[in-house]
Amino acid sequence: FRDSTPLSSTKAPVWGFFHKVTFWVYILYSASTQKRYIGQTSDIAARLFKHNSGVNKSTKAGVPWQLLARLTLETRAEAMKFERKLKKLKSHKKQDEFILKHGFVMQEVIGPEK
C-alpha cells in the first residue's frame, strides 16, 4: 500500500455487558449477480441475515448472499479502516491478494467465485 498508516489501533477493546465486543470486516458474494459486497459489523450473523432478507437497498438484488471471507478485529475504528482499504481495491484479484495478506478467514462458496 502507498498509505503508510498502520492498520492496528491503539484504542482499548470495547466491552459489552459481560464480554468483549468483536468487530468483523466481511466480504459477501452473490452467485446471481456475481458481485461482492464489503462491510463491517459487530454481529456478523445478524448482518448476513439482514442482507439476505432484502432489507438493504444496496444488496437486495443479489439475494442470496454468501459469506466469502471475514476478518476479526478488536475495534470498530480498525474494522472501518480495513473496510475502506478493501473497497478502494476495485478488482477481485487485488481484493483476494489483500485478504490473503491480512489473514482473512475464507469461507466455502458455491458458484463461479470458487
WOVENRA-V332039 format. One record per residue. RES is the residue in one letter. PHI is phi as a letter, one per 40 degrees, with the letter a starting at -180 (999 if undefined). Layout:
BEGIN
{{RES:PHI} {RES:PHI}}
END
This chain:
BEGIN
{{F:999} {R:c} {D:c} {S:c} {T:c} {P:c} {L:c} {S:c} {S:b} {T:c} {K:c} {A:c} {P:c} {V:c} {W:b} {G:c} {F:d} {F:b} {H:a} {K:c} {V:c} {T:b} {F:b} {W:b} {V:b} {Y:b} {I:b} {L:b} {Y:b} {S:b} {A:c} {S:c} {T:b} {Q:f} {K:b} {R:b} {Y:b} {I:b} {G:a} {Q:a} {T:a} {S:b} {D:b} {I:c} {A:c} {A:c} {R:c} {L:c} {F:d} {K:c} {H:c} {N:c} {S:c} {G:g} {V:c} {N:c} {K:d} {S:c} {T:b} {K:d} {A:c} {G:c} {V:d} {P:c} {W:c} {Q:b} {L:c} {L:c} {A:a} {R:a} {L:b} {T:c} {L:b} {E:c} {T:b} {R:c} {A:d} {E:c} {A:c} {M:c} {K:c} {F:c} {E:d} {R:c} {K:c} {L:c} {K:c} {K:c} {L:c} {K:c} {S:c} {H:c} {K:c} {K:c} {Q:c} {D:c} {E:c} {F:c} {I:c} {L:c} {K:c} {H:b} {G:g} {F:c} {V:c} {M:c} {Q:b} {E:c} {V:b} {I:c} {G:h} {P:c} {E:c} {K:c}}
END
